[in-house]
Amino acid sequence: MPSKTVDPHEMRAAVAAVLPWLEGAAEQPDRPVLAAAVRLSLRTLEQDAPGRSVEVRVPPFAAVQCVAGPRHTRGTPPNVVETDPRTWLELATGRLTWADGLADARITASGSRADLSALLPVLRF
């Protein structure tokens, strides 16, 4: 579980600030704005699916461990999901499906527990 519970209002506000960019109506937001949206939405996933069997990485902003099951303690975990900030936020808001993200090679997912489709989106607008 995350060290601090995510305030849903704070997370919603952070993600709402990047929605115009996700919808193609604005330039990429400033780095702190984008970072806040990514970090809070990832922490929400971590809170919604507690565990340590899957590592979700969204470089350069954050990585979390989530999903119940066997945990790893050293080296690269067997279940890893990695994507860029825009793709993550599209997944987190339901603007991109897991299947479409995989088909378009916007998501890399390895391991038997790395399918996050049942956990997404973490919020809807």
Backbone bond lengths (Angstrom), bond angles and torsions (degrees), N, CA, C in turn:
res aa  C-N    CA-C-N  psi(-1)  N-CA   C-N-CA  omega(-1)  CA-C   N-CA-C  phi
1 M - - - 1.448 - - 1.524 108.97 -
2 P 1.334 117.26 144.41 1.451 118.41 179.95 1.525 111.08 -61.04
3 S 1.320 115.61 153.90 1.449 119.44 -178.21 1.520 111.59 -65.69
4 K 1.329 117.54 -29.26 1.462 121.32 179.21 1.522 107.78 -130.94
5 T 1.308 116.30 131.12 1.456 120.98 179.17 1.525 109.77 -64.42
6 V 1.319 115.33 138.41 1.459 120.80 -179.84 1.524 109.16 -78.83
7 D 1.317 115.69 129.56 1.453 121.26 174.08 1.528 107.22 -76.89
8 P 1.331 119.10 117.34 1.462 120.13 -176.23 1.527 113.34 -60.84
9 H 1.315 117.27 -30.82 1.467 119.92 178.69 1.531 110.64 -69.84
10 E 1.329 115.88 -39.94 1.468 120.61 177.47 1.526 110.24 -64.68
11 M 1.333 116.65 -43.61 1.460 119.99 179.59 1.520 110.93 -64.30
12 R 1.320 116.97 -44.84 1.463 120.79 -179.98 1.525 110.76 -61.56
13 A 1.315 118.17 -41.75 1.463 121.75 179.03 1.526 111.24 -65.45
14 A 1.332 116.70 -40.84 1.462 120.16 179.53 1.519 111.45 -63.96
15 V 1.323 116.47 -43.26 1.469 119.97 -179.64 1.529 110.40 -72.53
16 A 1.322 117.71 -36.86 1.467 120.58 177.93 1.528 111.27 -59.56
17 A 1.323 116.64 -31.44 1.464 120.45 -179.85 1.526 112.81 -66.92
18 V 1.322 117.38 -21.60 1.473 119.73 -179.91 1.528 112.84 -103.92
19 L 1.320 117.88 -2.85 1.470 120.76 -178.66 1.528 113.89 -56.85
20 P 1.332 120.19 -43.02 1.472 118.25 178.64 1.533 112.33 -57.24
21 W 1.317 117.23 -37.28 1.466 121.36 177.11 1.525 110.58 -66.76
22 L 1.329 117.28 -43.98 1.460 120.30 179.32 1.518 111.71 -62.61
23 E 1.317 116.17 -31.45 1.460 121.20 -178.95 1.522 112.71 -88.59
24 G 1.337 117.09 1.52 1.459 120.98 177.21 1.510 114.46 79.86
25 A 1.320 117.68 13.92 1.458 121.02 -177.33 1.525 113.20 -100.26
26 A 1.328 117.28 2.73 1.465 120.04 -177.80 1.525 109.19 -153.23
27 E 1.323 114.07 163.53 1.463 120.79 174.14 1.529 109.16 -72.09
28 Q 1.328 114.87 165.39 1.466 118.75 177.46 1.521 109.40 -57.13
29 P 1.324 116.99 134.40 1.474 119.67 -179.79 1.522 111.33 -66.48
30 D 1.313 115.04 164.31 1.457 120.44 175.73 1.526 109.93 -58.21
31 R 1.305 115.34 151.33 1.463 121.70 -175.70 1.532 113.41 -52.91
32 P 1.348 120.25 -46.20 1.476 118.73 180.00 1.531 112.92 -62.77
33 V 1.315 117.65 -34.48 1.465 121.55 179.55 1.528 109.67 -68.28
34 L 1.323 116.19 -46.12 1.461 121.57 178.87 1.527 110.54 -64.37
35 A 1.322 116.38 -43.35 1.468 120.87 179.82 1.522 111.26 -60.16
36 A 1.323 117.45 -43.12 1.464 120.65 -179.65 1.520 111.02 -62.73
37 A 1.318 117.21 -43.33 1.470 120.55 179.86 1.524 110.91 -62.69
38 V 1.321 116.91 -44.20 1.464 120.86 -179.61 1.522 110.34 -66.04
39 R 1.312 117.30 -50.01 1.470 120.51 -175.83 1.526 112.64 -62.87
40 L 1.321 116.38 -45.30 1.463 118.71 -178.39 1.520 111.77 -68.59
41 S 1.319 117.78 -37.60 1.469 118.98 178.66 1.531 111.01 -70.35
42 L 1.328 117.53 -36.75 1.472 119.79 175.66 1.523 111.01 -66.06
43 R 1.326 117.01 -41.87 1.468 119.67 177.99 1.520 111.17 -64.24
44 T 1.324 116.67 -31.05 1.462 120.09 175.87 1.522 110.15 -66.33
45 L 1.327 117.12 -43.01 1.468 120.45 175.19 1.525 109.98 -58.83
46 E 1.308 116.55 -45.63 1.465 121.92 179.52 1.532 110.64 -59.74
47 Q 1.309 116.62 -39.75 1.465 122.12 179.41 1.530 111.07 -70.98
48 D 1.336 116.91 -39.39 1.467 121.52 -178.84 1.524 113.07 -72.74
49 A 1.329 117.01 -29.64 1.467 122.03 -177.90 1.526 109.53 -129.09
50 P 1.327 117.09 70.19 1.461 119.29 -176.33 1.530 112.11 -63.10
51 G 1.297 114.81 144.75 1.454 121.79 178.78 1.510 109.78 149.79
52 R 1.314 115.42 -175.19 1.462 119.72 -177.92 1.525 112.62 -139.79
53 S 1.326 117.55 26.58 1.464 118.26 -176.83 1.524 113.36 -93.14
54 V 1.332 118.56 -15.12 1.464 121.92 179.59 1.519 108.52 -128.48
55 E 1.319 116.34 132.71 1.454 120.93 173.61 1.522 107.98 -104.22
56 V 1.323 116.94 125.07 1.455 122.82 178.42 1.522 106.85 -108.31
57 R 1.330 115.68 120.89 1.463 121.84 -176.21 1.521 110.34 -115.63
58 V 1.317 115.47 131.40 1.461 121.99 173.92 1.532 106.30 -131.25
59 P 1.339 115.63 81.48 1.463 118.23 -178.50 1.524 110.88 -70.60
60 P 1.288 118.42 147.28 1.464 128.29 4.92 1.517 113.69 -95.36
61 F 1.323 117.98 14.54 1.455 119.68 -168.17 1.521 116.45 -92.96
62 A 1.307 119.36 -41.24 1.464 118.30 -172.92 1.523 111.75 -166.83
63 A 1.314 113.50 162.58 1.467 122.71 170.71 1.524 106.18 -145.80
64 V 1.315 116.05 140.88 1.461 120.46 176.99 1.517 108.98 -133.24
65 Q 1.311 114.75 157.87 1.458 120.84 172.25 1.512 107.53 -109.89
66 C 1.320 115.24 136.78 1.457 120.39 -176.36 1.523 109.31 -152.90
67 V 1.285 116.90 -179.79 1.462 127.53 177.06 1.538 110.66 73.16
68 A 1.299 114.42 124.59 1.458 121.09 -179.85 1.523 110.60 -65.36
69 G 1.293 115.89 149.13 1.462 122.01 178.75 1.508 109.90 143.03
70 P 1.330 116.33 -169.26 1.463 119.30 -178.89 1.522 110.61 -62.03
71 R 1.302 116.25 138.37 1.458 119.98 179.17 1.512 110.03 -102.53
72 H 1.307 114.59 151.46 1.457 119.59 175.66 1.515 108.05 -100.74
73 T 1.324 116.57 155.39 1.460 119.17 -179.28 1.517 113.35 -123.36
74 R 1.332 117.88 -18.66 1.468 118.99 -178.02 1.519 109.99 -142.99
75 G 1.314 115.02 147.02 1.460 120.27 175.36 1.520 112.86 71.99
76 T 1.312 115.34 -164.44 1.455 121.50 -179.74 1.521 109.63 -73.46
77 P 1.320 117.14 128.81 1.463 118.86 179.76 1.523 111.36 -68.11
78 P 1.333 117.94 155.24 1.463 120.49 -178.64 1.528 113.62 -72.27
79 N 1.318 118.16 -19.26 1.460 122.31 -178.62 1.533 108.14 -121.20
80 V 1.324 115.96 107.33 1.461 121.30 -175.79 1.521 109.46 -131.21
81 V 1.322 115.01 135.92 1.463 122.55 172.65 1.525 105.61 -121.11
82 E 1.329 116.32 132.81 1.459 119.41 177.63 1.516 109.60 -139.69
83 T 1.320 114.46 139.90 1.458 120.57 178.20 1.519 109.19 -158.22
84 D 1.318 115.55 171.87 1.460 121.18 178.89 1.533 109.35 -85.82
85 P 1.339 117.53 165.51 1.466 120.34 -177.32 1.534 114.11 -58.18
86 R 1.314 118.44 -43.29 1.463 119.92 -178.62 1.526 111.23 -62.98
87 T 1.325 116.46 -46.70 1.461 120.14 179.54 1.522 110.33 -61.58
88 W 1.331 117.50 -44.36 1.459 119.95 179.36 1.526 110.43 -57.71
89 L 1.327 117.03 -47.67 1.467 119.66 -178.11 1.522 111.95 -66.53
90 E 1.314 117.69 -33.02 1.466 120.10 174.59 1.525 110.65 -66.07
91 L 1.326 117.23 -40.06 1.463 120.85 175.32 1.531 110.84 -65.60
92 A 1.321 115.81 -45.25 1.466 121.27 -176.16 1.520 112.36 -63.62
93 T 1.336 117.12 -27.78 1.464 120.74 -178.20 1.525 112.95 -103.28
94 G 1.303 117.74 2.39 1.457 120.84 178.46 1.520 114.57 80.71
95 R 1.307 118.02 11.47 1.467 121.23 178.54 1.530 111.92 -81.53
96 L 1.314 116.43 -12.78 1.465 123.02 178.16 1.516 107.08 -138.89
97 T 1.321 116.68 134.31 1.464 119.22 176.59 1.523 109.52 -86.60
98 W 1.303 115.12 157.10 1.462 121.06 177.67 1.532 110.10 -57.58
99 A 1.319 115.94 -46.87 1.471 120.51 -177.86 1.523 111.34 -61.11
100 D 1.330 117.63 -43.21 1.465 120.38 179.70 1.524 111.46 -67.10
101 G 1.327 116.94 -39.23 1.463 120.66 177.83 1.517 112.11 -62.32
102 L 1.336 116.68 -40.92 1.467 120.20 176.57 1.519 110.77 -67.57
103 A 1.331 116.91 -44.94 1.473 121.15 -178.23 1.514 111.93 -61.60
104 D 1.335 116.94 -35.17 1.466 121.41 -179.84 1.525 112.47 -88.13
105 A 1.319 117.78 5.10 1.471 124.05 -179.74 1.528 111.89 59.14
106 R 1.311 116.23 33.26 1.461 120.69 176.15 1.524 110.94 -91.64
107 I 1.325 115.98 -12.23 1.461 123.23 178.66 1.515 107.46 -126.26
108 T 1.326 116.40 136.09 1.459 119.23 167.31 1.526 106.19 -109.98
109 A 1.310 115.45 131.48 1.457 121.28 -178.20 1.519 108.74 -138.80
110 S 1.324 116.04 125.62 1.459 119.98 178.08 1.517 109.04 -128.54
111 G 1.293 115.47 145.41 1.451 121.20 177.95 1.517 112.19 104.23
112 S 1.310 115.03 155.74 1.462 121.15 -174.78 1.527 113.37 -71.16
113 R 1.318 119.02 -18.05 1.462 122.19 -179.15 1.528 112.83 -106.00
114 A 1.322 117.61 7.38 1.463 121.17 -171.59 1.524 114.67 -82.51
115 D 1.309 118.99 4.52 1.460 121.20 177.65 1.528 108.91 -84.40
116 L 1.326 116.44 110.78 1.463 121.65 -177.88 1.523 113.02 -97.98
117 S 1.315 117.39 9.05 1.474 120.44 -173.33 1.531 112.50 -56.47
118 A 1.306 118.70 -35.72 1.469 120.88 -178.85 1.523 112.59 -73.77
119 L 1.328 117.35 -14.04 1.466 121.67 -176.64 1.531 112.88 -101.84
120 L 1.315 116.05 -5.87 1.466 120.65 -176.34 1.504 111.05 -112.92
121 P 1.306 118.49 150.48 1.467 128.21 -2.87 1.525 112.06 -76.31
122 V 1.313 115.79 161.30 1.468 119.90 177.11 1.516 110.83 -88.05
123 L 1.327 118.50 -14.91 1.462 122.68 172.55 1.517 109.43 -158.47
124 R 1.314 114.92 156.75 1.474 120.89 178.87 1.517 108.37 -127.42
125 F 1.330 114.00 146.38 1.467 120.14 175.62 1.507 108.33 -115.02
